[in-house]
Amino acid sequence: MDMLGSLIMVALLVFVALAAARIYNKLITLKNRYKNAFSQIDVQLTRRYDLIPNLVETAKAYMTHERETLTAVIAARNQAVANLRLAAENPGNLAAMGALTASDRGLEAMLSRFMALTENYPDLKASDNMRQLSEELTSAENRVAFARQAYNDAVTAYNIGREHFPANIVASFFHFPMAVLLDIEEEGKRQAPKVSFA
């Protein structure tokens, strides 16, 4: 009976180890999915941020009295780029996502102010280059919204996966932290900005 008891114990330990390995691998897969989804946000935000200096440079020729606003837009853009880099290093991290969200909101506010000022410059509004850049910016905003949704879906799947029993035990033992959604709380910020130079 002693030998049978030992075999049963070994079989039970092997079963538990295999189940834990399966859960661990599933959590790794889910974690990599949300990191990949964030990389799509990174691509789209980088594209968006790269458009802003061109937009400002185009406006400089027309908005000679608005240098302070143009400088503030570039400063907000640079802060958003820096926070995007930090978030890309650790997607799902509460501090990184919070900093990215805050800097992106600051950039949105500066862009809104900038766009409001462009209304005072009819020649700028009529510029083909400005019109094209604004259309690209709107398109980039739409792509960012889709990428955010995919990221948030992947984070939700990961968080649900790590909270289920017995995955929560494996997640706790192997230090799989909760991932944070990239959330925009203000309802007005959930929509792409309306940019029109027509």
VEXZA-476687 format. One line per field, with one value per residue: x, y, z of N, C-alpha, C, CB in turn; chain; residue number from 1. Coordinates in nm, 2 decimals, padded with zeros to 4 digits. Each point is the difference from the previous one (the first is absolute). Glycine has a CB too. Layout:
nx X:...
ny Y:...
nz Z:...
cax X:...
cay Y:...
caz Z:...
cx X:...
cy Y:...
cz Z:...
cbx X:...
cby Y:...
cbz Z:...
chain A:...
n NUM:...
***
This chain:
nx 00.08:00.29:-00.04:-00.28:00.10:00.22:-00.21:-00.18:00.24:00.08:-00.29:-00.02:00.26:-00.09:-00.28:00.15:00.20:-00.23:-00.16:00.25:00.06:-00.29:00.02:00.28:-00.12:-00.25:00.19:00.18:-00.26:-00.09:00.29:00.00:-00.29:00.09:00.29:-00.16:-00.19:00.25:00.10:-00.28:00.06:00.28:-00.12:-00.19:00.20:00.21:-00.22:-00.07:00.29:00.05:-00.24:00.15:00.24:-00.21:-00.19:00.23:00.10:-00.28:-00.01:00.29:-00.14:-00.24:00.13:00.21:-00.18:00.08:00.35:-00.20:-00.13:00.28:00.11:-00.25:00.02:00.29:-00.07:-00.22:00.20:00.21:-00.21:-00.08:00.30:00.04:-00.26:00.08:00.27:-00.17:-00.21:00.23:00.11:-00.29:-00.24:-00.14:00.14:-00.28:00.23:-00.06:-00.31:00.05:00.20:-00.19:-00.24:00.17:00.11:-00.28:-00.13:00.24:-00.06:-00.30:00.08:00.18:-00.21:-00.22:00.20:00.06:-00.29:-00.05:00.23:-00.12:-00.25:00.23:00.07:-00.28:00.30:-00.04:-00.27:00.16:00.25:-00.09:00.16:-00.26:-00.16:00.22:00.02:-00.31:00.00:00.23:-00.16:-00.25:00.17:00.13:-00.28:-00.07:00.26:-00.06:-00.28:00.13:00.23:-00.21:-00.15:00.26:00.08:-00.27:00.00:00.28:-00.09:-00.25:00.17:00.19:-00.23:-00.14:00.27:00.05:-00.31:00.00:00.03:00.22:00.02:00.01:00.24:00.16:-00.03:00.14:00.25:00.08:-00.05:-00.30:00.03:-00.30:00.11:-00.07:-00.25:00.21:-00.27:-00.04:-00.13:-00.09:-00.27:00.22:00.21:-00.22:00.09:00.27:00.04:-00.26:00.32:-00.22:00.27:-00.34
ny -00.12:00.12:-00.03:00.14:00.26:00.05:00.00:00.22:00.20:-00.01:00.06:00.27:00.12:-00.04:00.15:00.26:00.02:00.00:00.24:00.19:-00.03:00.09:00.26:00.09:00.00:00.19:00.23:00.01:00.05:00.25:00.14:00.00:00.14:00.26:00.01:00.00:00.23:00.19:-00.05:00.14:00.25:00.02:00.05:00.23:00.18:00.01:00.12:00.23:00.09:00.03:00.22:00.20:00.09:00.02:00.19:00.20:00.03:00.11:00.23:00.13:00.13:00.11:00.08:00.30:-00.03:-00.34:00.04:-00.10:-00.21:-00.11:-00.07:-00.17:-00.21:-00.07:-00.05:-00.21:-00.16:-00.04:-00.13:-00.22:-00.10:-00.06:-00.18:-00.18:-00.09:-00.09:-00.18:-00.16:-00.11:-00.13:-00.07:00.04:00.28:00.09:00.17:-00.06:00.08:00.28:00.10:-00.06:00.16:00.26:00.02:-00.05:00.24:00.19:-00.06:00.07:00.29:00.06:-00.09:00.20:00.24:-00.06:00.01:00.29:00.12:-00.12:00.21:00.23:-00.14:00.06:-00.09:-00.25:-00.09:-00.01:-00.20:-00.21:-00.02:00.02:-00.23:-00.21:00.04:-00.04:-00.29:-00.11:00.08:-00.17:-00.25:00.01:00.00:-00.28:-00.14:00.08:-00.15:-00.27:00.01:00.04:-00.26:-00.18:00.09:-00.07:-00.30:-00.06:00.10:-00.19:-00.26:00.07:00.03:-00.28:-00.16:00.10:-00.07:-00.32:-00.11:-00.15:00.29:00.09:-00.21:00.09:00.31:-00.05:-00.16:00.22:00.30:-00.05:00.35:-00.04:00.04:00.30:-00.05:00.17:00.14:00.24:00.05:00.17:-00.17:00.18:-00.26:-00.19:00.20:-00.05:00.30:00.05:00.04:00.21:00.13:00.00
nz 00.00:-00.06:-00.32:00.00:00.14:-00.22:-00.24:00.13:00.03:-00.30:-00.10:00.17:-00.12:-00.30:00.05:00.11:-00.25:-00.22:00.14:00.01:-00.31:-00.08:00.16:-00.13:-00.29:00.07:00.11:-00.27:-00.17:00.16:-00.01:-00.31:-00.02:00.16:-00.15:-00.28:00.10:00.06:-00.30:-00.10:00.19:-00.13:-00.28:00.10:00.16:-00.23:-00.19:00.20:00.03:-00.31:-00.02:00.22:-00.18:-00.24:00.17:00.06:-00.29:-00.10:00.23:-00.07:-00.24:00.19:00.28:-00.07:00.28:00.07:00.12:00.23:-00.18:-00.12:00.29:00.08:-00.25:00.08:00.31:-00.08:-00.19:00.24:00.20:-00.21:-00.04:00.30:00.02:-00.26:00.15:00.25:-00.16:-00.15:00.29:00.07:-00.27:00.29:00.15:00.16:-00.12:-00.30:00.01:00.15:-00.22:-00.25:00.12:00.04:-00.30:-00.14:00.16:-00.09:-00.30:00.03:00.10:-00.25:-00.22:00.12:-00.03:-00.30:-00.09:00.13:-00.18:-00.28:00.05:-00.06:-00.31:-00.23:-00.05:00.20:-00.14:-00.28:00.10:-00.25:00.28:00.18:-00.15:00.05:00.31:00.04:-00.15:00.18:00.26:-00.08:-00.05:00.29:00.14:-00.14:00.11:00.30:-00.01:-00.09:00.22:00.24:-00.10:00.01:00.30:00.13:-00.12:00.14:00.29:00.00:-00.06:00.24:00.21:-00.06:00.03:00.30:00.11:-00.07:00.30:-00.20:-00.20:00.31:00.05:-00.25:00.07:00.27:-00.11:-00.21:00.18:-00.21:00.12:-00.05:-00.31:00.10:-00.20:-00.17:00.21:-00.22:00.33:-00.24:-00.12:-00.14:-00.01:-00.17:-00.26:-00.16:00.15:-00.18:-00.17:-00.16:-00.17:-00.12
cax -00.08:00.09:00.04:-00.12:-00.01:00.11:-00.03:-00.12:00.05:00.08:-00.09:-00.07:00.10:00.02:-00.12:-00.01:00.10:-00.04:-00.11:00.06:00.07:-00.10:-00.05:00.11:00.02:-00.12:00.02:00.10:-00.06:-00.09:00.08:00.07:-00.10:-00.02:00.12:-00.01:-00.10:00.06:00.09:-00.08:-00.03:00.13:00.01:-00.09:00.02:00.12:-00.04:-00.07:00.10:00.09:-00.07:-00.02:00.10:-00.03:-00.11:00.05:00.09:-00.09:-00.07:00.09:00.00:-00.12:-00.03:00.12:-00.02:-00.04:00.12:-00.01:-00.09:00.07:00.11:-00.07:-00.04:00.12:00.04:-00.10:00.03:00.13:-00.03:-00.08:00.09:00.08:-00.08:-00.03:00.11:00.00:-00.11:00.04:00.09:-00.08:-00.15:-00.09:00.04:-00.09:00.06:00.04:-00.12:-00.05:00.08:-00.03:-00.13:00.00:00.07:-00.08:-00.10:00.06:00.02:-00.13:-00.04:00.08:-00.04:-00.13:00.02:00.07:-00.10:-00.09:00.08:00.01:-00.12:00.03:00.09:-00.06:00.10:00.05:-00.10:-00.02:00.13:-00.01:00.08:-00.07:-00.11:00.05:00.05:-00.11:-00.07:00.09:-00.01:-00.13:00.02:00.08:-00.09:-00.09:00.08:00.04:-00.12:-00.01:00.11:-00.03:-00.11:00.06:00.09:-00.09:-00.06:00.10:00.02:-00.12:00.02:00.11:-00.04:-00.10:00.08:00.08:-00.09:-00.07:00.06:00.12:00.10:00.04:00.11:00.12:00.03:00.06:00.13:00.10:-00.01:-00.07:-00.08:-00.11:00.04:-00.09:-00.06:00.03:-00.13:-00.02:-00.12:-00.10:-00.08:00.04:00.13:-00.02:-00.02:00.11:-00.03:-00.05:00.09:-00.05:00.05:-00.08
cay 00.12:00.11:00.03:00.05:00.14:00.08:00.02:00.09:00.13:00.05:00.03:00.12:00.11:00.02:00.06:00.13:00.07:00.02:00.09:00.13:00.04:00.04:00.13:00.09:00.03:00.08:00.13:00.06:00.03:00.11:00.12:00.03:00.05:00.14:00.08:00.02:00.10:00.13:00.04:00.07:00.14:00.07:00.03:00.10:00.13:00.05:00.06:00.12:00.10:00.05:00.09:00.13:00.10:00.05:00.09:00.13:00.07:00.06:00.11:00.11:00.10:00.08:00.04:00.06:00.05:-00.11:-00.08:-00.07:-00.12:-00.10:-00.05:-00.08:-00.12:-00.09:-00.05:-00.11:-00.11:-00.07:-00.06:-00.12:-00.10:-00.06:-00.09:-00.12:-00.09:-00.06:-00.09:-00.11:-00.08:-00.08:00.02:-00.06:00.05:00.11:00.14:00.03:00.03:00.12:00.11:00.01:00.06:00.15:00.08:00.00:00.10:00.13:00.03:00.02:00.13:00.10:00.00:00.06:00.15:00.03:00.00:00.12:00.11:00.00:00.06:00.14:00.01:-00.06:-00.05:-00.12:-00.10:-00.03:-00.07:-00.15:-00.07:00.00:-00.08:-00.14:-00.03:-00.01:-00.12:-00.10:00.00:-00.06:-00.14:-00.06:-00.01:-00.11:-00.12:-00.01:-00.04:-00.15:-00.07:00.00:-00.10:-00.13:-00.01:-00.02:-00.13:-00.10:00.01:-00.06:-00.14:-00.04:00.02:-00.10:-00.12:-00.01:00.00:-00.13:-00.11:00.01:00.09:00.11:-00.05:00.00:00.14:00.06:-00.06:00.04:00.15:00.06:00.11:00.05:00.10:00.11:00.04:00.14:00.05:00.15:00.01:00.10:-00.05:00.08:-00.04:-00.14:00.02:00.07:00.14:00.04:00.09:00.04:00.12:00.03
caz 00.00:00.01:-00.13:-00.07:00.05:-00.06:-00.14:-00.01:00.04:-00.11:-00.11:00.04:-00.02:-00.14:-00.05:00.04:-00.07:-00.14:00.00:00.03:-00.12:-00.10:00.04:-00.02:-00.15:-00.04:00.05:-00.08:-00.13:00.02:00.02:-00.13:-00.09:00.03:-00.04:-00.14:-00.03:00.03:-00.11:-00.10:00.05:-00.02:-00.15:-00.04:00.07:-00.06:-00.13:00.03:00.06:-00.11:-00.09:00.06:-00.04:-00.14:00.01:00.06:-00.10:-00.10:00.05:00.03:-00.11:00.01:00.14:00.05:00.13:00.09:00.02:00.13:-00.02:-00.08:00.09:00.10:-00.06:-00.01:00.13:00.04:-00.08:00.04:00.13:-00.04:-00.06:00.11:00.08:-00.08:00.01:00.13:00.00:-00.09:00.08:00.10:-00.02:00.10:00.13:00.04:-00.01:-00.14:-00.07:00.06:-00.06:-00.14:-00.02:00.04:-00.10:-00.12:00.02:-00.01:-00.15:-00.06:00.04:-00.07:-00.14:-00.01:00.00:-00.13:-00.11:00.01:-00.04:-00.15:-00.06:-00.02:-00.11:-00.12:-00.10:00.05:-00.02:-00.15:-00.05:-00.03:00.09:00.13:-00.02:00.00:00.13:00.09:-00.03:00.05:00.15:00.03:-00.03:00.11:00.12:-00.02:00.02:00.14:00.07:-00.03:00.07:00.14:00.03:-00.01:00.11:00.11:-00.01:00.03:00.14:00.07:-00.01:00.09:00.14:00.03:00.00:00.12:00.12:00.01:00.08:00.08:-00.06:00.09:00.08:-00.08:-00.02:00.13:00.02:-00.10:00.00:-00.11:00.05:-00.08:-00.10:00.01:-00.13:-00.05:00.01:-00.01:00.09:-00.04:-00.11:-00.12:-00.04:-00.06:-00.15:-00.07:-00.01:-00.13:-00.06:-00.13:-00.05:-00.12
cx 00.09:00.05:-00.11:-00.03:00.10:-00.03:-00.11:00.05:00.09:-00.09:-00.08:00.09:00.02:-00.13:-00.01:00.11:-00.04:-00.11:00.06:00.08:-00.09:-00.06:00.11:00.01:-00.12:00.02:00.11:-00.06:-00.09:00.08:00.07:-00.10:-00.03:00.12:00.00:-00.10:00.05:00.10:-00.07:-00.04:00.13:00.02:-00.09:00.02:00.13:-00.03:-00.07:00.10:00.09:-00.07:-00.01:00.11:-00.03:-00.12:00.04:00.09:-00.08:-00.06:00.09:00.00:-00.12:-00.03:00.12:-00.02:-00.04:00.11:-00.01:-00.09:00.07:00.10:-00.07:-00.05:00.12:00.05:-00.09:00.02:00.13:-00.03:-00.08:00.09:00.08:-00.08:-00.04:00.12:00.01:-00.11:00.04:00.09:-00.07:-00.15:-00.08:00.04:-00.08:00.06:00.03:-00.13:-00.06:00.07:-00.03:-00.14:00.00:00.07:-00.07:-00.12:00.05:00.02:-00.13:-00.05:00.07:-00.03:-00.14:00.02:00.07:-00.11:-00.10:00.06:00.01:-00.12:00.02:00.09:-00.06:00.09:00.05:-00.10:-00.01:00.13:-00.02:00.08:-00.07:-00.12:00.04:00.05:-00.12:-00.08:00.08:-00.01:-00.13:00.00:00.08:-00.08:-00.09:00.08:00.04:-00.12:-00.02:00.11:-00.02:-00.10:00.06:00.09:-00.09:-00.07:00.10:00.03:-00.11:00.01:00.11:-00.04:-00.10:00.07:00.08:-00.08:-00.07:00.08:00.02:00.11:00.04:00.11:00.13:00.05:00.07:00.14:00.11:00.00:-00.04:-00.09:-00.12:00.05:-00.11:-00.05:00.05:-00.14:-00.01:-00.13:-00.10:-00.06:00.04:00.13:-00.01:-00.02:00.12:-00.03:-00.05:00.09:-00.05:00.06:-00.07:-00.07
cy 00.13:00.04:00.06:00.14:00.09:00.03:00.09:00.14:00.06:00.04:00.13:00.12:00.03:00.07:00.15:00.09:00.03:00.10:00.14:00.05:00.04:00.14:00.11:00.04:00.08:00.14:00.08:00.03:00.12:00.13:00.05:00.06:00.15:00.09:00.03:00.10:00.14:00.04:00.06:00.14:00.08:00.05:00.12:00.14:00.06:00.07:00.13:00.11:00.05:00.10:00.14:00.10:00.05:00.10:00.13:00.07:00.06:00.12:00.12:00.12:00.10:00.06:00.06:00.06:-00.11:-00.09:-00.08:-00.12:-00.11:-00.07:-00.10:-00.13:-00.10:-00.05:-00.11:-00.12:-00.08:-00.07:-00.13:-00.10:-00.07:-00.09:-00.12:-00.09:-00.08:-00.11:-00.12:-00.10:-00.09:00.02:-00.07:00.06:00.12:00.14:00.04:00.03:00.13:00.12:00.02:00.06:00.14:00.08:00.01:00.10:00.14:00.04:00.03:00.15:00.11:-00.01:00.06:00.16:00.04:00.00:00.11:00.13:00.01:00.05:00.15:00.03:-00.07:-00.05:-00.13:-00.11:-00.04:-00.08:-00.15:-00.08:-00.02:-00.09:-00.15:-00.05:-00.02:-00.13:-00.12:-00.01:-00.06:-00.15:-00.07:-00.01:-00.12:-00.13:-00.02:-00.05:-00.15:-00.08:00.00:-00.11:-00.14:-00.03:-00.02:-00.14:-00.11:00.01:-00.06:-00.15:-00.05:00.01:-00.11:-00.14:-00.02:00.00:-00.13:-00.10:-00.12:00.09:00.11:-00.04:00.00:00.15:00.06:-00.06:00.05:00.15:00.05:00.11:00.03:00.10:00.11:00.04:00.14:00.06:00.15:00.02:00.10:-00.04:00.08:-00.05:-00.14:00.01:00.07:00.15:00.03:00.11:00.04:00.13:00.04:00.14
cz 00.00:-00.14:-00.09:00.04:-00.06:-00.14:-00.02:00.03:-00.12:-00.12:00.03:-00.02:-00.15:-00.06:00.03:-00.07:-00.15:-00.01:00.03:-00.13:-00.11:00.03:-00.02:-00.15:-00.05:00.04:-00.08:-00.14:00.01:00.02:-00.12:-00.10:00.04:-00.03:-00.15:-00.04:00.04:-00.10:-00.11:00.04:-00.01:-00.14:-00.03:00.06:-00.05:-00.13:00.02:00.05:-00.11:-00.10:00.06:-00.03:-00.14:00.00:00.06:-00.09:-00.11:00.05:00.04:-00.10:00.01:00.14:00.06:00.15:00.10:00.04:00.14:-00.01:-00.08:00.09:00.10:-00.06:-00.02:00.13:00.05:-00.08:00.05:00.13:-00.03:-00.06:00.11:00.08:-00.08:00.00:00.13:00.01:-00.09:00.07:00.09:-00.02:00.11:00.14:00.03:-00.02:-00.14:-00.08:00.04:-00.06:-00.14:-00.02:00.04:-00.10:-00.13:00.01:-00.01:-00.15:-00.07:00.03:-00.08:-00.15:-00.02:00.00:-00.13:-00.11:00.01:-00.05:-00.16:-00.06:-00.03:-00.12:-00.13:-00.10:00.05:-00.02:-00.14:-00.05:-00.02:00.09:00.14:-00.01:00.00:00.13:00.10:-00.03:00.05:00.16:00.04:-00.02:00.11:00.13:-00.01:00.02:00.14:00.08:-00.02:00.08:00.15:00.04:00.00:00.12:00.13:00.00:00.04:00.15:00.08:00.00:00.10:00.14:00.05:00.01:00.13:00.13:00.02:00.09:-00.09:-00.06:00.09:00.10:-00.07:-00.03:00.12:00.02:-00.09:-00.03:-00.14:00.05:-00.09:-00.10:00.00:-00.14:-00.04:-00.02:-00.02:00.06:-00.05:-00.13:-00.13:-00.05:-00.07:-00.15:-00.06:-00.02:-00.14:-00.05:-00.13:-00.04:-00.13:00.01
cbx -00.18:00.07:00.16:-00.09:-00.10:00.16:00.08:-00.16:00.00:00.19:-00.02:-00.14:00.11:00.16:-00.11:-00.08:00.17:00.06:-00.16:00.01:00.18:-00.06:-00.16:00.12:00.13:-00.15:-00.07:00.18:00.01:-00.18:00.04:00.16:-00.10:-00.17:00.13:00.07:-00.18:-00.03:00.16:-00.09:-00.17:00.10:00.06:-00.16:-00.11:00.14:-00.02:-00.21:-00.01:00.11:-00.14:-00.11:00.17:00.09:-00.15:-00.02:00.18:-00.04:-00.16:00.14:00.13:-00.09:-00.17:00.06:-00.07:-00.23:00.14:00.02:-00.20:-00.04:00.14:-00.07:-00.18:00.06:00.09:-00.17:-00.11:00.13:-00.01:-00.20:00.01:00.13:-00.09:-00.15:00.13:00.09:-00.16:-00.03:00.18:00.19:00.04:-00.03:00.23:-00.10:00.10:00.20:-00.04:-00.07:00.18:00.14:-00.10:00.00:00.21:00.07:-00.12:00.11:00.20:-00.06:-00.05:00.18:00.13:-00.11:00.03:00.21:00.02:-00.10:00.12:00.14:-00.14:-00.03:00.20:-00.18:00.06:00.14:-00.13:-00.15:00.13:-00.04:00.21:00.08:-00.12:00.06:00.21:-00.01:-00.10:00.15:00.14:-00.11:-00.02:00.20:00.01:-00.14:00.09:00.16:-00.11:-00.11:00.15:00.05:-00.17:-00.01:00.17:-00.03:-00.15:00.10:00.13:-00.14:-00.08:00.16:00.05:-00.18:00.01:00.18:-00.02:-00.10:-00.11:-00.05:-00.10:-00.23:-00.17:-00.07:-00.19:-00.24:-00.12:-00.02:00.18:00.01:00.20:-00.17:00.11:00.13:-00.21:00.23:-00.06:00.13:00.14:00.14:-00.19:-00.13:00.11:-00.10:-00.25:00.06:00.17:-00.24:00.19:-00.22:00.22:-00.03
cby -00.13:-00.07:-00.19:-00.23:-00.09:-00.10:-00.23:-00.18:-00.07:-00.15:-00.25:-00.13:-00.06:-00.20:-00.22:-00.08:-00.10:-00.24:-00.17:-00.06:-00.16:-00.24:-00.11:-00.10:-00.22:-00.20:-00.08:-00.13:-00.24:-00.15:-00.09:-00.18:-00.23:-00.07:-00.10:-00.24:-00.17:-00.04:-00.18:-00.23:-00.08:-00.14:-00.24:-00.19:-00.09:-00.18:-00.23:-00.13:-00.11:-00.22:-00.19:-00.12:-00.11:-00.22:-00.20:-00.10:-00.17:-00.23:-00.16:-00.17:-00.16:-00.15:-00.19:00.06:00.22:00.01:00.17:00.22:00.15:00.14:00.21:00.21:00.13:00.13:00.23:00.17:00.12:00.18:00.22:00.14:00.14:00.21:00.19:00.14:00.16:00.21:00.18:00.16:00.17:00.02:00.02:-00.21:-00.08:-00.16:-00.04:-00.15:-00.25:-00.11:-00.05:-00.20:-00.22:-00.07:-00.06:-00.24:-00.16:-00.04:-00.15:-00.25:-00.08:-00.03:-00.21:-00.20:-00.01:-00.11:-00.25:-00.11:00.00:-00.20:-00.17:00.03:00.01:00.15:00.23:00.12:00.10:00.20:00.17:00.06:00.09:00.23:00.18:00.04:00.12:00.25:00.11:00.03:00.20:00.21:00.05:00.10:00.25:00.13:00.03:00.19:00.22:00.05:00.07:00.25:00.15:00.01:00.15:00.25:00.08:00.02:00.21:00.20:00.00:00.08:00.25:00.13:00.01:00.11:00.24:00.03:00.09:-00.22:-00.05:00.08:-00.14:-00.22:00.02:00.03:-00.20:-00.23:00.01:-00.22:00.10:-00.04:-00.18:00.08:-00.14:-00.06:-00.20:00.02:-00.06:00.18:-00.06:00.20:00.13:-00.08:00.01:-00.21:00.05:-00.06:-00.09:-00.12:-00.06:-00.25
cbz 00.12:00.23:00.02:-00.01:00.21:00.16:-00.04:00.07:00.24:00.07:-00.05:00.17:00.22:-00.01:00.02:00.23:00.16:-00.05:00.08:00.25:00.06:-00.03:00.17:00.21:-00.02:00.01:00.23:00.12:-00.06:00.09:00.23:00.03:-00.03:00.17:00.20:-00.03:00.04:00.24:00.07:-00.07:00.16:00.19:-00.06:-00.03:00.20:00.11:-00.10:00.06:00.22:00.02:-00.08:00.18:00.15:-00.09:00.04:00.22:00.05:-00.10:00.09:00.12:-00.14:-00.18:00.02:-00.24:-00.11:-00.11:-00.13:00.11:00.01:-00.21:-00.03:00.12:-00.12:-00.20:00.05:00.06:-00.20:-00.11:00.12:-00.04:-00.21:00.01:00.13:-00.15:-00.14:00.10:00.04:-00.20:-00.02:00.16:-00.25:-00.14:-00.03:00.17:00.22:00.01:-00.02:00.21:00.17:-00.04:00.06:00.24:00.11:-00.04:00.15:00.23:00.01:00.02:00.23:00.16:-00.02:00.12:00.25:00.08:00.00:00.20:00.22:00.02:00.13:00.24:00.16:00.03:-00.07:00.17:00.19:-00.02:00.13:-00.24:-00.13:00.05:-00.13:-00.24:-00.04:00.02:-00.20:-00.20:00.01:-00.06:-00.25:-00.11:00.03:-00.16:-00.23:-00.02:-00.03:-00.23:-00.18:00.01:-00.11:-00.25:-00.11:00.01:-00.18:-00.23:-00.04:-00.06:-00.24:-00.17:-00.03:-00.12:-00.25:-00.12:-00.03:-00.23:00.21:00.09:-00.22:-00.02:00.12:-00.10:-00.16:00.10:00.08:-00.10:00.17:-00.13:00.11:00.19:-00.14:00.20:00.05:-00.11:00.15:-00.22:00.18:00.11:00.15:00.09:00.18:00.21:00.04:-00.13:00.17:00.06:00.13:00.05:00.10:-00.04
chain A:A:A:A:A:A:A:A:A:A:A:A:A:A:A:A:A:A:A:A:A:A:A:A:A:A:A:A:A:A:A:A:A:A:A:A:A:A:A:A:A:A:A:A:A:A:A:A:A:A:A:A:A:A:A:A:A:A:A:A:A:A:A:A:A:A:A:A:A:A:A:A:A:A:A:A:A:A:A:A:A:A:A:A:A:A:A:A:A:A:A:A:A:A:A:A:A:A:A:A:A:A:A:A:A:A:A:A:A:A:A:A:A:A:A:A:A:A:A:A:A:A:A:A:A:A:A:A:A:A:A:A:A:A:A:A:A:A:A:A:A:A:A:A:A:A:A:A:A:A:A:A:A:A:A:A:A:A:A:A:A:A:A:A:A:A:A:A:A:A:A:A:A:A:A:A:A:A:A:A:A:A:A:A:A:A:A:A:A:A:A:A:A:A:A:A:A:A
n 1:2:3:4:5:6:7:8:9:10:11:12:13:14:15:16:17:18:19:20:21:22:23:24:25:26:27:28:29:30:31:32:33:34:35:36:37:38:39:40:41:42:43:44:45:46:47:48:49:50:51:52:53:54:55:56:57:58:59:60:61:62:63:64:65:66:67:68:69:70:71:72:73:74:75:76:77:78:79:80:81:82:83:84:85:86:87:88:89:90:91:92:93:94:95:96:97:98:99:100:101:102:103:104:105:106:107:108:109:110:111:112:113:114:115:116:117:118:119:120:121:122:123:124:125:126:127:128:129:130:131:132:133:134:135:136:137:138:139:140:141:142:143:144:145:146:147:148:149:150:151:152:153:154:155:156:157:158:159:160:161:162:163:164:165:166:167:168:169:170:171:172:173:174:175:176:177:178:179:180:181:182:183:184:185:186:187:188:189:190:191:192:193:194:195:196:197:198
***
